[in-house]
Amino acid sequence: MSTRLPELFLEYSKSHPGLVRQRKEFVHYLSGGMAVKFMLRAKRVAATSLVKKTTDFDFVFAVPDKLTDATMMRKFKLMDSMMSRHVFGFERWLFATYKIRAKVLKFDLVPPILYNPITKKRIFRVIQYKIHVEGQRPEGLVDATMVHIPGVKSDQILEEYTARFGMPIQHLKYLYKGVMHVLAGSFSSFADKDPSLKSRNPLVGDRKEKGLKNAARIKNLMKAQTTASTAAKKFVKYIEKGNVKQAYKAANVVLKNISK
């Protein structure tokens, strides 16, 4: 994707703040690599090249309690309405503001692995929005995931940065924990049952580059916060050195610490 499109999506979101206000139906926020980029920008921490490469937006729409499928479907439809209004509005705004001809493509997905015992998260459904700019191939722009996260609360959202970016952003500790769960989780026994997670292992995965991005994000986020555990620092160091055996051991310690 053109590195310009994410910045244009940010510009659009700032001037069209339809995602800013929290709803009673769920807690929604930007997660993943783009949230890390924005957090580092707000904290004035220089992002490394791997972190800067993120170009897509991952939004989570979370409910704290386990609900019936019918209730989850109603909430999913509200998520669909919110995100589609915003993303298709971006498509129209691109042409009206910059004369960029683009078409948004929408897909409904149900991942093969729905429950993660490490995070206790259960995915209900995902909407993926790709964007096809005239003369270029379609690429991923936004993923929106409806998920059950036990105990999730709206006070995890950092209002100051949410207003600044036009998208809900979590407090640093929750953002850090989310990225670390994915990184350390790729070294867990559960990863053997989840090919997508295992492929993101930065040392032995089929898509090592994704795991290396997560390692870089964690290292950058460590600079943005006042403290980071010794175990977490060792874990990142072992990944950087390519020490598979020690990285696996350290990952188990990290997972136990962040699950407390």
TORKOL-4160 file (C-alpha; in steps of 0.2 Angstrom, whole numbers, padded with zeros to 4 digits, m for minus):
260
<pt num="1" X="0000" Y="0000" Z="0000"/>
<pt num="2" X="0006" Y="0018" Z="m0003"/>
<pt num="3" X="0013" Y="0025" Z="0013"/>
<pt num="4" X="0002" Y="0040" Z="0009"/>
<pt num="5" X="m0015" Y="0031" Z="0012"/>
<pt num="6" X="m0013" Y="0028" Z="0030"/>
<pt num="7" X="m0009" Y="0046" Z="0033"/>
<pt num="8" X="m0024" Y="0051" Z="0023"/>
<pt num="9" X="m0035" Y="0039" Z="0033"/>
<pt num="10" X="m0028" Y="0048" Z="0048"/>
<pt num="11" X="m0032" Y="0065" Z="0041"/>
<pt num="12" X="m0050" Y="0059" Z="0037"/>
<pt num="13" X="m0053" Y="0052" Z="0054"/>
<pt num="14" X="m0047" Y="0068" Z="0062"/>
<pt num="15" X="m0060" Y="0078" Z="0052"/>
<pt num="16" X="m0073" Y="0064" Z="0053"/>
<pt num="17" X="m0073" Y="0058" Z="0071"/>
<pt num="18" X="m0087" Y="0045" Z="0070"/>
<pt num="19" X="m0076" Y="0032" Z="0079"/>
<pt num="20" X="m0071" Y="0043" Z="0094"/>
<pt num="21" X="m0086" Y="0041" Z="0105"/>
<pt num="22" X="m0088" Y="0025" Z="0115"/>
<pt num="23" X="m0105" Y="0016" Z="0114"/>
<pt num="24" X="m0113" Y="0006" Z="0127"/>
<pt num="25" X="m0114" Y="m0009" Z="0116"/>
<pt num="26" X="m0095" Y="m0013" Z="0116"/>
<pt num="27" X="m0078" Y="m0005" Z="0119"/>
<pt num="28" X="m0069" Y="m0001" Z="0103"/>
<pt num="29" X="m0052" Y="0004" Z="0099"/>
<pt num="30" X="m0037" Y="0004" Z="0087"/>
<pt num="31" X="m0025" Y="m0010" Z="0090"/>
<pt num="32" X="m0010" Y="m0018" Z="0083"/>
<pt num="33" X="0004" Y="m0010" Z="0073"/>
<pt num="34" X="m0004" Y="0006" Z="0069"/>
<pt num="35" X="m0009" Y="0009" Z="0087"/>
<pt num="36" X="0009" Y="0007" Z="0091"/>
<pt num="37" X="0014" Y="0020" Z="0078"/>
<pt num="38" X="0002" Y="0033" Z="0084"/>
<pt num="39" X="0007" Y="0030" Z="0103"/>
<pt num="40" X="0025" Y="0032" Z="0099"/>
<pt num="41" X="0021" Y="0048" Z="0089"/>
<pt num="42" X="0011" Y="0055" Z="0103"/>
<pt num="43" X="0025" Y="0050" Z="0116"/>
<pt num="44" X="0038" Y="0057" Z="0104"/>
<pt num="45" X="0048" Y="0041" Z="0103"/>
<pt num="46" X="0057" Y="0038" Z="0087"/>
<pt num="47" X="0050" Y="0022" Z="0078"/>
<pt num="48" X="0061" Y="0010" Z="0070"/>
<pt num="49" X="0060" Y="0005" Z="0052"/>
<pt num="50" X="0050" Y="m0011" Z="0055"/>
<pt num="51" X="0037" Y="m0002" Z="0065"/>
<pt num="52" X="0035" Y="0012" Z="0052"/>
<pt num="53" X="0031" Y="m0001" Z="0039"/>
<pt num="54" X="0013" Y="m0004" Z="0046"/>
<pt num="55" X="0000" Y="0002" Z="0034"/>
<pt num="56" X="m0016" Y="m0006" Z="0039"/>
<pt num="57" X="m0028" Y="m0002" Z="0053"/>
<pt num="58" X="m0035" Y="m0016" Z="0065"/>
<pt num="59" X="m0050" Y="m0011" Z="0076"/>
<pt num="60" X="m0056" Y="m0021" Z="0090"/>
<pt num="61" X="m0075" Y="m0021" Z="0096"/>
<pt num="62" X="m0075" Y="m0030" Z="0112"/>
<pt num="63" X="m0088" Y="m0035" Z="0124"/>
<pt num="64" X="m0084" Y="m0040" Z="0143"/>
<pt num="65" X="m0097" Y="m0053" Z="0145"/>
<pt num="66" X="m0101" Y="m0070" Z="0136"/>
<pt num="67" X="m0117" Y="m0067" Z="0126"/>
<pt num="68" X="m0128" Y="m0077" Z="0115"/>
<pt num="69" X="m0125" Y="m0078" Z="0097"/>
<pt num="70" X="m0141" Y="m0068" Z="0093"/>
<pt num="71" X="m0135" Y="m0054" Z="0104"/>
<pt num="72" X="m0117" Y="m0054" Z="0097"/>
<pt num="73" X="m0125" Y="m0053" Z="0080"/>
<pt num="74" X="m0134" Y="m0037" Z="0084"/>
<pt num="75" X="m0118" Y="m0030" Z="0091"/>
<pt num="76" X="m0109" Y="m0036" Z="0075"/>
<pt num="77" X="m0121" Y="m0027" Z="0064"/>
<pt num="78" X="m0119" Y="m0011" Z="0074"/>
<pt num="79" X="m0100" Y="m0013" Z="0072"/>
<pt num="80" X="m0103" Y="m0016" Z="0053"/>
<pt num="81" X="m0113" Y="0000" Z="0052"/>
<pt num="82" X="m0101" Y="0011" Z="0061"/>
<pt num="83" X="m0085" Y="0005" Z="0051"/>
<pt num="84" X="m0094" Y="0004" Z="0034"/>
<pt num="85" X="m0100" Y="0022" Z="0036"/>
<pt num="86" X="m0082" Y="0027" Z="0041"/>
<pt num="87" X="m0073" Y="0017" Z="0028"/>
<pt num="88" X="m0084" Y="0020" Z="0013"/>
<pt num="89" X="m0085" Y="0039" Z="0018"/>
<pt num="90" X="m0066" Y="0038" Z="0017"/>
<pt num="91" X="m0068" Y="0032" Z="m0001"/>
<pt num="92" X="m0079" Y="0047" Z="m0006"/>
<pt num="93" X="m0068" Y="0059" Z="0004"/>
<pt num="94" X="m0052" Y="0053" Z="m0006"/>
<pt num="95" X="m0060" Y="0058" Z="m0022"/>
<pt num="96" X="m0068" Y="0074" Z="m0016"/>
<pt num="97" X="m0053" Y="0081" Z="m0007"/>
<pt num="98" X="m0038" Y="0074" Z="m0017"/>
<pt num="99" X="m0046" Y="0067" Z="m0033"/>
<pt num="100" X="m0040" Y="0050" Z="m0029"/>
<pt num="101" X="m0051" Y="0036" Z="m0037"/>
<pt num="102" X="m0052" Y="0022" Z="m0026"/>
<pt num="103" X="m0065" Y="0008" Z="m0022"/>
<pt num="104" X="m0067" Y="0000" Z="m0005"/>
<pt num="105" X="m0070" Y="m0019" Z="m0005"/>
<pt num="106" X="m0078" Y="m0027" Z="0010"/>
<pt num="107" X="m0077" Y="m0045" Z="0016"/>
<pt num="108" X="m0085" Y="m0055" Z="0030"/>
<pt num="109" X="m0073" Y="m0067" Z="0038"/>
<pt num="110" X="m0074" Y="m0081" Z="0052"/>
<pt num="111" X="m0056" Y="m0086" Z="0057"/>
<pt num="112" X="m0053" Y="m0105" Z="0059"/>
<pt num="113" X="m0047" Y="m0102" Z="0077"/>
<pt num="114" X="m0059" Y="m0093" Z="0087"/>
<pt num="115" X="m0053" Y="m0095" Z="0105"/>
<pt num="116" X="m0036" Y="m0090" Z="0112"/>
<pt num="117" X="m0034" Y="m0098" Z="0130"/>
<pt num="118" X="m0019" Y="m0087" Z="0133"/>
<pt num="119" X="m0028" Y="m0071" Z="0131"/>
<pt num="120" X="m0046" Y="m0078" Z="0135"/>
<pt num="121" X="m0052" Y="m0069" Z="0120"/>
<pt num="122" X="m0065" Y="m0077" Z="0109"/>
<pt num="123" X="m0068" Y="m0070" Z="0091"/>
<pt num="124" X="m0085" Y="m0069" Z="0084"/>
<pt num="125" X="m0083" Y="m0062" Z="0067"/>
<pt num="126" X="m0071" Y="m0051" Z="0057"/>
<pt num="127" X="m0075" Y="m0038" Z="0043"/>
<pt num="128" X="m0060" Y="m0034" Z="0031"/>
<pt num="129" X="m0060" Y="m0019" Z="0020"/>
<pt num="130" X="m0048" Y="m0018" Z="0006"/>
<pt num="131" X="m0045" Y="m0003" Z="m0005"/>
<pt num="132" X="m0042" Y="m0003" Z="m0023"/>
<pt num="133" X="m0034" Y="0013" Z="m0029"/>
<pt num="134" X="m0035" Y="0016" Z="m0048"/>
<pt num="135" X="m0020" Y="0009" Z="m0056"/>
<pt num="136" X="m0014" Y="m0001" Z="m0041"/>
<pt num="137" X="m0019" Y="m0019" Z="m0034"/>
<pt num="138" X="m0031" Y="m0020" Z="m0020"/>
<pt num="139" X="m0023" Y="m0020" Z="m0002"/>
<pt num="140" X="m0029" Y="m0022" Z="0015"/>
<pt num="141" X="m0035" Y="m0005" Z="0024"/>
<pt num="142" X="m0045" Y="m0010" Z="0039"/>
<pt num="143" X="m0049" Y="m0025" Z="0049"/>
<pt num="144" X="m0064" Y="m0024" Z="0062"/>
<pt num="145" X="m0065" Y="m0038" Z="0074"/>
<pt num="146" X="m0080" Y="m0042" Z="0086"/>
<pt num="147" X="m0073" Y="m0051" Z="0101"/>
<pt num="148" X="m0077" Y="m0056" Z="0118"/>
<pt num="149" X="m0063" Y="m0050" Z="0130"/>
<pt num="150" X="m0067" Y="m0054" Z="0149"/>
<pt num="151" X="m0067" Y="m0039" Z="0159"/>
<pt num="152" X="m0064" Y="m0026" Z="0145"/>
<pt num="153" X="m0069" Y="m0008" Z="0151"/>
<pt num="154" X="m0070" Y="0009" Z="0142"/>
<pt num="155" X="m0058" Y="0016" Z="0155"/>
<pt num="156" X="m0044" Y="0007" Z="0146"/>
<pt num="157" X="m0046" Y="0020" Z="0132"/>
<pt num="158" X="m0035" Y="0035" Z="0133"/>
<pt num="159" X="m0046" Y="0050" Z="0129"/>
<pt num="160" X="m0032" Y="0063" Z="0125"/>
<pt num="161" X="m0024" Y="0053" Z="0111"/>
<pt num="162" X="m0041" Y="0047" Z="0105"/>
<pt num="163" X="m0046" Y="0065" Z="0102"/>
<pt num="164" X="m0029" Y="0068" Z="0094"/>
<pt num="165" X="m0030" Y="0054" Z="0081"/>
<pt num="166" X="m0049" Y="0053" Z="0078"/>
<pt num="167" X="m0048" Y="0035" Z="0083"/>
<pt num="168" X="m0049" Y="0026" Z="0100"/>
<pt num="169" X="m0032" Y="0022" Z="0107"/>
<pt num="170" X="m0029" Y="0012" Z="0123"/>
<pt num="171" X="m0018" Y="0017" Z="0137"/>
<pt num="172" X="0000" Y="0012" Z="0134"/>
<pt num="173" X="0000" Y="m0003" Z="0147"/>
<pt num="174" X="m0015" Y="m0011" Z="0138"/>
<pt num="175" X="m0008" Y="m0008" Z="0121"/>
<pt num="176" X="0009" Y="m0016" Z="0126"/>
<pt num="177" X="0000" Y="m0031" Z="0134"/>
<pt num="178" X="m0009" Y="m0034" Z="0118"/>
<pt num="179" X="0006" Y="m0034" Z="0107"/>
<pt num="180" X="0016" Y="m0044" Z="0120"/>
<pt num="181" X="0002" Y="m0057" Z="0120"/>
<pt num="182" X="0004" Y="m0060" Z="0102"/>
<pt num="183" X="0023" Y="m0060" Z="0102"/>
<pt num="184" X="0025" Y="m0072" Z="0117"/>
<pt num="185" X="0010" Y="m0082" Z="0112"/>
<pt num="186" X="0019" Y="m0087" Z="0096"/>
<pt num="187" X="0031" Y="m0097" Z="0107"/>
<pt num="188" X="0017" Y="m0105" Z="0117"/>
<pt num="189" X="0010" Y="m0123" Z="0116"/>
<pt num="190" X="m0006" Y="m0115" Z="0110"/>
<pt num="191" X="0003" Y="m0109" Z="0094"/>
<pt num="192" X="0005" Y="m0127" Z="0088"/>
<pt num="193" X="m0014" Y="m0127" Z="0087"/>
<pt num="194" X="m0016" Y="m0110" Z="0079"/>
<pt num="195" X="m0006" Y="m0110" Z="0062"/>
<pt num="196" X="m0009" Y="m0091" Z="0060"/>
<pt num="197" X="m0001" Y="m0088" Z="0077"/>
<pt num="198" X="0013" Y="m0100" Z="0075"/>
<pt num="199" X="0018" Y="m0092" Z="0058"/>
<pt num="200" X="0021" Y="m0076" Z="0067"/>
<pt num="201" X="0035" Y="m0083" Z="0077"/>
<pt num="202" X="0050" Y="m0072" Z="0074"/>
<pt num="203" X="0062" Y="m0086" Z="0075"/>
<pt num="204" X="0054" Y="m0102" Z="0068"/>
<pt num="205" X="0038" Y="m0096" Z="0060"/>
<pt num="206" X="0034" Y="m0096" Z="0041"/>
<pt num="207" X="0030" Y="m0077" Z="0042"/>
<pt num="208" X="0045" Y="m0072" Z="0053"/>
<pt num="209" X="0044" Y="m0054" Z="0047"/>
<pt num="210" X="0027" Y="m0052" Z="0056"/>
<pt num="211" X="0035" Y="m0058" Z="0072"/>
<pt num="212" X="0050" Y="m0047" Z="0070"/>
<pt num="213" X="0038" Y="m0032" Z="0068"/>
<pt num="214" X="0030" Y="m0037" Z="0084"/>
<pt num="215" X="0047" Y="m0038" Z="0093"/>
<pt num="216" X="0052" Y="m0021" Z="0086"/>
<pt num="217" X="0035" Y="m0014" Z="0092"/>
<pt num="218" X="0038" Y="m0021" Z="0110"/>
<pt num="219" X="0056" Y="m0014" Z="0110"/>
<pt num="220" X="0049" Y="0003" Z="0105"/>
<pt num="221" X="0035" Y="0003" Z="0117"/>
<pt num="222" X="0048" Y="m0001" Z="0131"/>
<pt num="223" X="0056" Y="0016" Z="0127"/>
<pt num="224" X="0039" Y="0024" Z="0129"/>
<pt num="225" X="0035" Y="0018" Z="0146"/>
<pt num="226" X="0045" Y="0020" Z="0162"/>
<pt num="227" X="0047" Y="0002" Z="0167"/>
<pt num="228" X="0048" Y="m0015" Z="0158"/>
<pt num="229" X="0051" Y="m0031" Z="0167"/>
<pt num="230" X="0068" Y="m0040" Z="0166"/>
<pt num="231" X="0060" Y="m0055" Z="0159"/>
<pt num="232" X="0052" Y="m0045" Z="0144"/>
<pt num="233" X="0069" Y="m0037" Z="0141"/>
<pt num="234" X="0078" Y="m0053" Z="0141"/>
<pt num="235" X="0064" Y="m0061" Z="0129"/>
<pt num="236" X="0067" Y="m0047" Z="0116"/>
<pt num="237" X="0086" Y="m0049" Z="0118"/>
<pt num="238" X="0085" Y="m0067" Z="0114"/>
<pt num="239" X="0074" Y="m0064" Z="0099"/>
<pt num="240" X="0087" Y="m0052" Z="0093"/>
<pt num="241" X="0101" Y="m0064" Z="0095"/>
<pt num="242" X="0091" Y="m0078" Z="0087"/>
<pt num="243" X="0092" Y="m0089" Z="0103"/>
<pt num="244" X="0077" Y="m0100" Z="0100"/>
<pt num="245" X="0079" Y="m0111" Z="0116"/>
<pt num="246" X="0081" Y="m0096" Z="0128"/>
<pt num="247" X="0067" Y="m0086" Z="0119"/>
<pt num="248" X="0055" Y="m0100" Z="0122"/>
<pt num="249" X="0059" Y="m0101" Z="0140"/>
<pt num="250" X="0058" Y="m0082" Z="0142"/>
<pt num="251" X="0041" Y="m0082" Z="0133"/>
<pt num="252" X="0034" Y="m0093" Z="0146"/>
<pt num="253" X="0039" Y="m0082" Z="0160"/>
<pt num="254" X="0032" Y="m0067" Z="0151"/>
<pt num="255" X="0016" Y="m0075" Z="0148"/>
<pt num="256" X="0014" Y="m0079" Z="0166"/>
<pt num="257" X="0018" Y="m0062" Z="0171"/>
<pt num="258" X="0006" Y="m0053" Z="0160"/>
<pt num="259" X="m0008" Y="m0065" Z="0164"/>
<pt num="260" X="m0008" Y="m0060" Z="0182"/>
